């Protein structure tokens, strides 16, 4: 695992990419209802804030291996959360085409 600063930058980069994709979709499809897209954006922001909060507040009583496992769990949660948000945007895109 890299530094905490790199992990925070990675979180920002991935989440902002999803938000950008949501805005692009909403701009290209203005005739469709955008409540679903707005919900994805809101969830993405909340997801990012939760991950940053978890990074900034590790368990102070944990040993070094426990702290390392804490950050590895955050990294895994980032990947899983980003995949879920992408799947939601894809499902909105497919649903609107019908």
N, CA, C and O atoms as a Tinker XYZ file with bonds, in Angstrom:
   392  protein
     1  N      0.843000   -1.172000    0.000000    73     2
     2  CA     0.000000    0.000000    0.000000    64     1     3
     3  C      0.885000    1.231000    0.000000    63     2     4     5
     4  O      1.948000    1.241000    0.622000    81     3
     5  N      0.456000    2.245000   -0.682000    73     3     6
     6  CA     1.191000    3.502000   -0.745000    64     5     7
     7  C      0.876000    4.368000    0.458000    63     6     8     9
     8  O      0.465000    3.876000    1.509000    81     7
     9  N      1.068000    5.623000    0.293000    73     7    10
    10  CA     0.830000    6.555000    1.392000    64     9    11
    11  C     -0.657000    6.884000    1.522000    63    10    12    13
    12  O     -1.456000    6.612000    0.626000    81    11
    13  N     -0.995000    7.469000    2.650000    73    11    14
    14  CA    -2.376000    7.878000    2.899000    64    13    15
    15  C     -2.773000    8.966000    1.909000    63    14    16    17
    16  O     -3.909000    8.999000    1.434000    81    15
    17  N     -1.847000    9.843000    1.607000    73    15    18
    18  CA    -2.139000   10.928000    0.666000    64    17    19
    19  C     -2.482000   10.375000   -0.720000    63    18    20    21
    20  O     -3.394000   10.868000   -1.382000    81    19
    21  N     -1.748000    9.353000   -1.149000    73    19    22
    22  CA    -2.046000    8.750000   -2.453000    64    21    23
    23  C     -3.402000    8.055000   -2.442000    63    22    24    25
    24  O     -4.130000    8.086000   -3.433000    81    23
    25  N     -3.738000    7.426000   -1.314000    73    23    26
    26  CA    -5.040000    6.772000   -1.202000    64    25    27
    27  C     -6.163000    7.801000   -1.290000    63    26    28    29
    28  O     -7.173000    7.562000   -1.951000    81    27
    29  N     -5.994000    8.937000   -0.632000    73    27    30
    30  CA    -7.004000   10.004000   -0.710000    64    29    31
    31  C     -7.137000   10.533000   -2.131000    63    30    32    33
    32  O     -8.246000   10.791000   -2.597000    81    31
    33  N     -6.018000   10.694000   -2.817000    73    31    34
    34  CA    -6.070000   11.161000   -4.207000    64    33    35
    35  C     -6.754000   10.133000   -5.098000    63    34    36    37
    36  O     -7.489000   10.490000   -6.019000    81    35
    37  N     -6.511000    8.868000   -4.822000    73    35    38
    38  CA    -7.141000    7.802000   -5.602000    64    37    39
    39  C     -8.660000    7.818000   -5.381000    63    38    40    41
    40  O     -9.429000    7.649000   -6.328000    81    39
    41  N     -9.078000    8.018000   -4.152000    73    39    42
    42  CA   -10.509000    8.099000   -3.850000    64    41    43
    43  C    -11.132000    9.268000   -4.605000    63    42    44    45
    44  O    -12.152000    9.111000   -5.276000    81    43
    45  N    -10.514000   10.435000   -4.492000    73    43    46
    46  CA   -11.047000   11.611000   -5.180000    64    45    47
    47  C    -11.110000   11.389000   -6.683000    63    46    48    49
    48  O    -12.107000   11.728000   -7.320000    81    47
    49  N    -10.075000   10.834000   -7.240000    73    47    50
    50  CA   -10.015000   10.629000   -8.686000    64    49    51
    51  C    -11.134000    9.707000   -9.160000    63    50    52    53
    52  O    -11.845000   10.029000  -10.111000    81    51
    53  N    -11.290000    8.570000   -8.505000    73    51    54
    54  CA   -12.296000    7.601000   -8.945000    64    53    55
    55  C    -13.718000    8.115000   -8.741000    63    54    56    57
    56  O    -14.574000    7.946000   -9.610000    81    55
    57  N    -13.965000    8.738000   -7.604000    73    55    58
    58  CA   -15.321000    9.222000   -7.331000    64    57    59
    59  C    -15.663000   10.400000   -8.244000    63    58    60    61
    60  O    -16.780000   10.480000   -8.756000    81    59
    61  N    -14.729000   11.300000   -8.449000    73    59    62
    62  CA   -14.996000   12.435000   -9.325000    64    61    63
    63  C    -15.188000   11.985000  -10.781000    63    62    64    65
    64  O    -15.911000   12.633000  -11.538000    81    63
    65  N    -14.559000   10.906000  -11.165000    73    63    66
    66  CA   -14.765000   10.368000  -12.513000    64    65    67
    67  C    -16.206000    9.882000  -12.672000    63    66    68    69
    68  O    -16.832000   10.109000  -13.707000    81    67
    69  N    -16.720000    9.223000  -11.658000    73    67    70
    70  CA   -18.111000    8.763000  -11.707000    64    69    71
    71  C    -19.068000    9.957000  -11.743000    63    70    72    73
    72  O    -20.036000    9.965000  -12.504000    81    71
    73  N    -18.789000   10.955000  -10.920000    73    71    74
    74  CA   -19.634000   12.149000  -10.908000    64    73    75
    75  C    -19.599000   12.834000  -12.275000    63    74    76    77
    76  O    -20.626000   13.302000  -12.767000    81    75
    77  N    -18.437000   12.889000  -12.871000    73    75    78
    78  CA   -18.306000   13.476000  -14.200000    64    77    79
    79  C    -19.119000   12.684000  -15.230000    63    78    80    81
    80  O    -19.776000   13.268000  -16.092000    81    79
    81  N    -19.068000   11.368000  -15.133000    73    79    82
    82  CA   -19.857000   10.531000  -16.041000    64    81    83
    83  C    -21.357000   10.778000  -15.853000    63    82    84    85
    84  O    -22.116000   10.787000  -16.822000    81    83
    85  N    -21.772000   10.976000  -14.616000    73    83    86
    86  CA   -23.187000   11.259000  -14.342000    64    85    87
    87  C    -23.607000   12.584000  -14.965000    63    86    88    89
    88  O    -24.665000   12.674000  -15.588000    81    87
    89  N    -22.778000   13.612000  -14.798000    73    87    90
    90  CA   -23.104000   14.909000  -15.398000    64    89    91
    91  C    -23.111000   14.820000  -16.925000    63    90    92    93
    92  O    -23.947000   15.444000  -17.578000    81    91
    93  N    -22.196000   14.057000  -17.488000    73    91    94
    94  CA   -22.161000   13.883000  -18.938000    64    93    95
    95  C    -23.433000   13.193000  -19.423000    63    94    96    97
    96  O    -24.030000   13.604000  -20.418000    81    95
    97  N    -23.843000   12.140000  -18.712000    73    95    98
    98  CA   -25.066000   11.436000  -19.085000    64    97    99
    99  C    -26.273000   12.374000  -18.998000    63    98   100   101
   100  O    -27.112000   12.399000  -19.898000    81    99
   101  N    -26.353000   13.138000  -17.917000    73    99   102
   102  CA   -27.486000   14.046000  -17.744000    64   101   103
   103  C    -27.494000   15.121000  -18.824000    63   102   104   105
   104  O    -28.560000   15.543000  -19.271000    81   103
   105  N    -26.324000   15.563000  -19.241000    73   103   106
   106  CA   -26.234000   16.593000  -20.291000    64   105   107
   107  C    -26.626000   16.029000  -21.660000    63   106   108   109
   108  O    -27.265000   16.716000  -22.457000    81   107
   109  N    -26.247000   14.795000  -21.927000    73   107   110
   110  CA   -26.548000   14.182000  -23.220000    64   109   111
   111  C    -27.983000   13.691000  -23.321000    63   110   112   113
   112  O    -28.502000   13.523000  -24.425000    81   111
   113  N    -28.627000   13.460000  -22.195000    73   111   114
   114  CA   -30.001000   12.964000  -22.186000    64   113   115
   115  C    -30.879000   13.873000  -21.323000    63   114   116   117
   116  O    -31.370000   13.443000  -20.279000    81   115
   117  N    -31.081000   15.114000  -21.743000    73   115   118
   118  CA   -31.856000   16.045000  -20.906000    64   117   119
   119  C    -33.339000   15.710000  -20.852000    63   118   120   121
   120  O    -34.034000   16.126000  -19.925000    81   119
   121  N    -33.830000   14.965000  -21.832000    73   119   122
   122  CA   -35.254000   14.654000  -21.871000    64   121   123
   123  C    -35.637000   13.574000  -20.868000    63   122   124   125
   124  O    -36.805000   13.465000  -20.494000    81   123
   125  N    -34.681000   12.783000  -20.433000    73   123   126
   126  CA   -34.960000   11.727000  -19.456000    64   125   127
   127  C    -35.001000   12.299000  -18.049000    63   126   128   129
   128  O    -34.405000   13.339000  -17.770000    81   127
   129  N    -35.703000   11.616000  -17.177000    73   127   130
   130  CA   -35.730000   12.038000  -15.776000    64   129   131
   131  C    -34.342000   11.854000  -15.177000    63   130   132   133
   132  O    -33.701000   10.822000  -15.378000    81   131
   133  N    -33.891000   12.845000  -14.450000    73   131   134
   134  CA   -32.531000   12.798000  -13.914000    64   133   135
   135  C    -32.498000   12.549000  -12.410000    63   134   136   137
   136  O    -31.457000   12.733000  -11.779000    81   135
   137  N    -33.624000   12.131000  -11.826000    73   135   138
   138  CA   -33.624000   11.855000  -10.395000    64   137   139
   139  C    -32.677000   10.713000  -10.052000    63   138   140   141
   140  O    -31.990000   10.753000   -9.031000    81   139
   141  N    -32.644000    9.694000  -10.911000    73   139   142
   142  CA   -31.753000    8.560000  -10.670000    64   141   143
   143  C    -30.295000    8.998000  -10.720000    63   142   144   145
   144  O    -29.490000    8.581000   -9.888000    81   143
   145  N    -29.959000    9.831000  -11.686000    73   143   146
   146  CA   -28.585000   10.309000  -11.825000    64   145   147
   147  C    -28.214000   11.195000  -10.640000    63   146   148   149
   148  O    -27.099000   11.114000  -10.124000    81   147
   149  N    -29.138000   12.030000  -10.214000    73   147   150
   150  CA   -28.882000   12.879000   -9.046000    64   149   151
   151  C    -28.666000   12.034000   -7.797000    63   150   152   153
   152  O    -27.842000   12.380000   -6.951000    81   151
   153  N    -29.393000   10.937000   -7.675000    73   151   154
   154  CA   -29.213000   10.024000   -6.555000    64   153   155
   155  C    -27.849000    9.371000   -6.566000    63   154   156   157
   156  O    -27.231000    9.188000   -5.517000    81   155
   157  N    -27.376000    9.017000   -7.757000    73   155   158
   158  CA   -26.044000    8.410000   -7.874000    64   157   159
   159  C    -24.977000    9.416000   -7.477000    63   158   160   161
   160  O    -24.021000    9.069000   -6.783000    81   159
   161  N    -25.135000   10.664000   -7.915000    73   159   162
   162  CA   -24.166000   11.708000   -7.557000    64   161   163
   163  C    -24.149000   11.914000   -6.049000    63   162   164   165
   164  O    -23.083000   12.006000   -5.441000    81   163
   165  N    -25.317000   11.986000   -5.456000    73   163   166
   166  CA   -25.406000   12.172000   -4.006000    64   165   167
   167  C    -24.756000   11.004000   -3.262000    63   166   168   169
   168  O    -24.016000   11.207000   -2.299000    81   167
   169  N    -25.035000    9.796000   -3.710000    73   167   170
   170  CA   -24.440000    8.620000   -3.073000    64   169   171
   171  C    -22.925000    8.593000   -3.249000    63   170   172   173
   172  O    -22.200000    8.182000   -2.343000    81   171
   173  N    -22.447000    9.029000   -4.410000    73   171   174
   174  CA   -21.008000    9.062000   -4.656000    64   173   175
   175  C    -20.315000   10.048000   -3.720000    63   174   176   177
   176  O    -19.243000    9.757000   -3.189000    81   175
   177  N    -20.920000   11.201000   -3.523000    73   175   178
   178  CA   -20.340000   12.197000   -2.612000    64   177   179
   179  C    -20.335000   11.672000   -1.181000    63   178   180   181
   180  O    -19.341000   11.822000   -0.470000    81   179
   181  N    -21.429000   11.061000   -0.758000    73   179   182
   182  CA   -21.489000   10.483000    0.584000    64   181   183
   183  C    -20.487000    9.351000    0.756000    63   182   184   185
   184  O    -19.871000    9.217000    1.813000    81   183
   185  N    -20.323000    8.542000   -0.277000    73   183   186
   186  CA   -19.356000    7.443000   -0.263000    64   185   187
   187  C    -17.941000    7.986000   -0.106000    63   186   188   189
   188  O    -17.159000    7.469000    0.692000    81   187
   189  N    -17.612000    9.024000   -0.863000    73   187   190
   190  CA   -16.289000    9.639000   -0.783000    64   189   191
   191  C    -16.043000   10.206000    0.607000    63   190   192   193
   192  O    -14.981000    9.994000    1.192000    81   191
   193  N    -17.025000   10.926000    1.133000    73   191   194
   194  CA   -16.868000   11.519000    2.456000    64   193   195
   195  C    -16.693000   10.454000    3.536000    63   194   196   197
   196  O    -15.916000   10.640000    4.472000    81   195
   197  N    -17.416000    9.338000    3.409000    73   195   198
   198  CA   -17.280000    8.252000    4.370000    64   197   199
   199  C    -15.877000    7.646000    4.325000    63   198   200   201
   200  O    -15.276000    7.391000    5.368000    81   199
   201  N    -15.359000    7.417000    3.121000    73   199   202
   202  CA   -14.013000    6.844000    2.998000    64   201   203
   203  C    -12.955000    7.788000    3.564000    63   202   204   205
   204  O    -12.043000    7.347000    4.264000    81   203
   205  N    -13.068000    9.069000    3.269000    73   203   206
   206  CA   -12.099000   10.039000    3.793000    64   205   207
   207  C    -12.181000   10.094000    5.316000    63   206   208   209
   208  O    -11.155000   10.191000    5.988000    81   207
   209  N    -13.385000   10.033000    5.860000    73   207   210
   210  CA   -13.546000   10.026000    7.311000    64   209   211
   211  C    -12.876000    8.792000    7.923000    63   210   212   213
   212  O    -12.215000    8.887000    8.957000    81   211
   213  N    -13.051000    7.646000    7.284000    73   211   214
   214  CA   -12.426000    6.422000    7.782000    64   213   215
   215  C    -10.906000    6.493000    7.709000    63   214   216   217
   216  O    -10.216000    5.959000    8.578000    81   215
   217  N    -10.383000    7.146000    6.682000    73   215   218
   218  CA    -8.925000    7.297000    6.577000    64   217   219
   219  C     -8.409000    8.198000    7.688000    63   218   220   221
   220  O     -7.385000    7.904000    8.305000    81   219
   221  N     -9.105000    9.278000    7.940000    73   219   222
   222  CA    -8.643000   10.255000    8.928000    64   221   223
   223  C     -8.822000    9.794000   10.368000    63   222   224   225
   224  O     -8.244000   10.384000   11.280000    81   223
   225  N     -9.612000    8.752000   10.585000    73   223   226
   226  CA    -9.905000    8.308000   11.948000    64   225   227
   227  C     -9.673000    6.809000   12.129000    63   226   228   229
   228  O    -10.623000    6.075000   12.403000    81   227
   229  N     -8.435000    6.338000   11.984000    73   227   230
   230  CA    -8.180000    4.915000   12.237000    64   229   231
   231  C     -8.267000    4.632000   13.742000    63   230   232   233
   232  O     -8.227000    5.551000   14.560000    81   231
   233  N     -8.385000    3.370000   14.083000    73   231   234
   234  CA    -8.461000    2.973000   15.488000    64   233   235
   235  C     -7.108000    3.236000   16.161000    63   234   236   237
   236  O     -6.108000    2.619000   15.794000    81   235
   237  N     -7.069000    4.143000   17.135000    73   235   238
   238  CA    -5.781000    4.490000   17.749000    64   237   239
   239  C     -5.182000    3.362000   18.584000    63   238   240   241
   240  O     -3.976000    3.359000   18.833000    81   239
   241  N     -5.996000    2.409000   19.020000    73   239   242
   242  CA    -5.480000    1.327000   19.841000    64   241   243
   243  C     -4.987000    0.144000   19.018000    63   242   244   245
   244  O     -4.479000   -0.827000   19.579000    81   243
   245  N     -5.128000    0.210000   17.694000    73   243   246
   246  CA    -4.731000   -0.906000   16.837000    64   245   247
   247  C     -3.209000   -0.967000   16.687000    63   246   248   249
   248  O     -2.519000    0.052000   16.708000    81   247
   249  N     -2.722000   -2.175000   16.539000    73   247   250
   250  CA    -1.294000   -2.356000   16.292000    64   249   251
   251  C     -0.993000   -2.001000   14.837000    63   250   252   253
   252  O     -1.920000   -1.809000   14.051000    81   251
   253  N      0.283000   -1.910000   14.463000    73   251   254
   254  CA     0.612000   -1.523000   13.074000    64   253   255
   255  C     -0.006000   -2.435000   12.014000    63   254   256   257
   256  O     -0.398000   -1.957000   10.949000    81   255
   257  N     -0.098000   -3.722000   12.283000    73   255   258
   258  CA    -0.725000   -4.633000   11.320000    64   257   259
   259  C     -2.218000   -4.354000   11.217000    63   258   260   261
   260  O     -2.799000   -4.464000   10.137000    81   259
   261  N     -2.836000   -3.997000   12.327000    73   259   262
   262  CA    -4.257000   -3.663000   12.306000    64   261   263
   263  C     -4.531000   -2.393000   11.530000    63   262   264   265
   264  O     -5.538000   -2.293000   10.828000    81   263
   265  N     -3.636000   -1.420000   11.653000    73   263   266
   266  CA    -3.786000   -0.170000   10.904000    64   265   267
   267  C     -3.623000   -0.435000    9.411000    63   266   268   269
   268  O     -4.359000    0.105000    8.585000    81   267
   269  N     -2.648000   -1.274000    9.082000    73   267   270
   270  CA    -2.429000   -1.612000    7.667000    64   269   271
   271  C     -3.658000   -2.330000    7.103000    63   270   272   273
   272  O     -4.082000   -2.052000    5.981000    81   271
   273  N     -4.220000   -3.244000    7.874000    73   271   274
   274  CA    -5.426000   -3.955000    7.433000    64   273   275
   275  C     -6.596000   -2.980000    7.282000    63   274   276   277
   276  O     -7.432000   -3.145000    6.395000    81   275
   277  N     -6.652000   -1.973000    8.142000    73   275   278
   278  CA    -7.701000   -0.945000    8.066000    64   277   279
   279  C     -7.637000   -0.215000    6.719000    63   278   280   281
   280  O     -8.662000   -0.020000    6.066000    81   279
   281  N     -6.452000    0.178000    6.318000    73   279   282
   282  CA    -6.307000    0.898000    5.055000    64   281   283
   283  C     -6.512000   -0.024000    3.853000    63   282   284   285
   284  O     -7.009000    0.419000    2.818000    81   283
   285  N     -6.142000   -1.276000    3.974000    73   283   286
   286  CA    -6.401000   -2.222000    2.888000    64   285   287
   287  C     -7.904000   -2.446000    2.708000    63   286   288   289
   288  O     -8.394000   -2.594000    1.588000    81   287
   289  N     -8.622000   -2.468000    3.826000    73   287   290
   290  CA   -10.075000   -2.607000    3.757000    64   289   291
   291  C    -10.702000   -1.391000    3.083000    63   290   292   293
   292  O    -11.639000   -1.532000    2.297000    81   291
   293  N    -10.199000   -0.216000    3.380000    73   291   294
   294  CA   -10.704000    1.005000    2.736000    64   293   295
   295  C    -10.455000    0.934000    1.236000    63   294   296   297
   296  O    -11.325000    1.299000    0.445000    81   295
   297  N     -9.282000    0.472000    0.840000    73   295   298
   298  CA    -8.945000    0.355000   -0.586000    64   297   299
   299  C     -9.886000   -0.634000   -1.279000    63   298   300   301
   300  O    -10.346000   -0.380000   -2.392000    81   299
   301  N    -10.168000   -1.755000   -0.624000    73   299   302
   302  CA   -11.093000   -2.735000   -1.189000    64   301   303
   303  C    -12.506000   -2.161000   -1.286000    63   302   304   305
   304  O    -13.192000   -2.346000   -2.291000    81   303
   305  N    -12.932000   -1.465000   -0.234000    73   303   306
   306  CA   -14.260000   -0.842000   -0.244000    64   305   307
   307  C    -14.377000    0.204000   -1.352000    63   306   308   309
   308  O    -15.438000    0.366000   -1.955000    81   307
   309  N    -13.284000    0.907000   -1.613000    73   307   310
   310  CA   -13.273000    1.884000   -2.704000    64   309   311
   311  C    -13.553000    1.198000   -4.031000    63   310   312   313
   312  O    -14.407000    1.646000   -4.797000    81   311
   313  N    -12.849000    0.126000   -4.304000    73   311   314
   314  CA   -13.038000   -0.581000   -5.574000    64   313   315
   315  C    -14.454000   -1.137000   -5.703000    63   314   316   317
   316  O    -15.077000   -1.021000   -6.757000    81   315
   317  N    -14.955000   -1.739000   -4.631000    73   315   318
   318  CA   -16.301000   -2.307000   -4.677000    64   317   319
   319  C    -17.363000   -1.218000   -4.813000    63   318   320   321
   320  O    -18.323000   -1.376000   -5.568000    81   319
   321  N    -17.195000   -0.124000   -4.091000    73   319   322
   322  CA   -18.154000    0.966000   -4.156000    64   321   323
   323  C    -18.201000    1.632000   -5.516000    63   322   324   325
   324  O    -19.274000    1.973000   -6.014000    81   323
   325  N    -17.029000    1.818000   -6.119000    73   323   326
   326  CA   -16.963000    2.419000   -7.451000    64   325   327
   327  C    -17.637000    1.497000   -8.469000    63   326   328   329
   328  O    -18.349000    1.966000   -9.357000    81   327
   329  N    -17.414000    0.195000   -8.343000    73   327   330
   330  CA   -18.067000   -0.743000   -9.249000    64   329   331
   331  C    -19.587000   -0.677000   -9.117000    63   330   332   333
   332  O    -20.299000   -0.705000  -10.121000    81   331
   333  N    -20.082000   -0.589000   -7.893000    73   331   334
   334  CA   -21.529000   -0.512000   -7.679000    64   333   335
   335  C    -22.114000    0.774000   -8.262000    63   334   336   337
   336  O    -23.187000    0.759000   -8.864000    81   335
   337  N    -21.397000    1.888000   -8.079000    73   335   338
   338  CA   -21.885000    3.156000   -8.629000    64   337   339
   339  C    -21.893000    3.117000  -10.159000    63   338   340   341
   340  O    -22.817000    3.631000  -10.790000    81   339
   341  N    -20.873000    2.515000  -10.746000    73   339   342
   342  CA   -20.836000    2.379000  -12.217000    64   341   343
   343  C    -21.968000    1.498000  -12.720000    63   342   344   345
   344  O    -22.585000    1.790000  -13.744000    81   343
   345  N    -22.238000    0.422000  -11.997000    73   343   346
   346  CA   -23.334000   -0.460000  -12.384000    64   345   347
   347  C    -24.675000    0.272000  -12.307000    63   346   348   349
   348  O    -25.542000    0.078000  -13.160000    81   347
   349  N    -24.842000    1.109000  -11.288000    73   347   350
   350  CA   -26.080000    1.877000  -11.173000    64   349   351
   351  C    -26.246000    2.834000  -12.338000    63   350   352   353
   352  O    -27.341000    2.962000  -12.885000    81   351
   353  N    -25.168000    3.508000  -12.723000    73   351   354
   354  CA   -25.251000    4.428000  -13.857000    64   353   355
   355  C    -25.533000    3.659000  -15.140000    63   354   356   357
   356  O    -26.299000    4.126000  -15.982000    81   355
   357  N    -24.936000    2.507000  -15.298000    73   355   358
   358  CA   -25.192000    1.686000  -16.479000    64   357   359
   359  C    -26.648000    1.228000  -16.524000    63   358   360   361
   360  O    -27.266000    1.211000  -17.589000    81   359
   361  N    -27.186000    0.861000  -15.375000    73   359   362
   362  CA   -28.580000    0.410000  -15.352000    64   361   363
   363  C    -29.541000    1.565000  -15.665000    63   362   364   365
   364  O    -30.577000    1.352000  -16.295000    81   363
   365  N    -29.206000    2.773000  -15.233000    73   363   366
   366  CA   -30.026000    3.945000  -15.577000    64   365   367
   367  C    -29.968000    4.170000  -17.079000    63   366   368   369
   368  O    -30.982000    4.476000  -17.706000    81   367
   369  N    -28.803000    4.021000  -17.645000    73   367   370
   370  CA   -28.629000    4.212000  -19.082000    64   369   371
   371  C    -29.422000    3.183000  -19.860000    63   370   372   373
   372  O    -30.071000    3.529000  -20.848000    81   371
   373  N    -29.388000    1.936000  -19.444000    73   371   374
   374  CA   -30.123000    0.880000  -20.134000    64   373   375
   375  C    -31.628000    1.056000  -19.960000    63   374   376   377
   376  O    -32.398000    0.834000  -20.895000    81   375
   377  N    -32.040000    1.456000  -18.760000    73   375   378
   378  CA   -33.457000    1.619000  -18.470000    64   377   379
   379  C    -34.054000    2.748000  -19.299000    63   378   380   381
   380  O    -35.199000    2.649000  -19.740000    81   379
   381  N    -33.305000    3.806000  -19.514000    73   379   382
   382  CA   -33.823000    4.972000  -20.239000    64   381   383
   383  C    -33.919000    4.708000  -21.744000    63   382   384   385
   384  O    -34.694000    5.366000  -22.438000    81   383
   385  N    -33.143000    3.755000  -22.247000    73   383   386
   386  CA   -33.172000    3.465000  -23.687000    64   385   387
   387  C    -34.449000    2.774000  -24.096000    63   386   388   389
   388  O    -34.869000    2.896000  -25.246000    81   387
   389  N    -35.076000    2.055000  -23.197000    73   387   390
   390  CA   -36.268000    1.265000  -23.538000    64   389   391
   391  C    -37.471000    2.137000  -23.731000    63   390   392
   392  O    -38.557000    1.636000  -24.022000    81   391
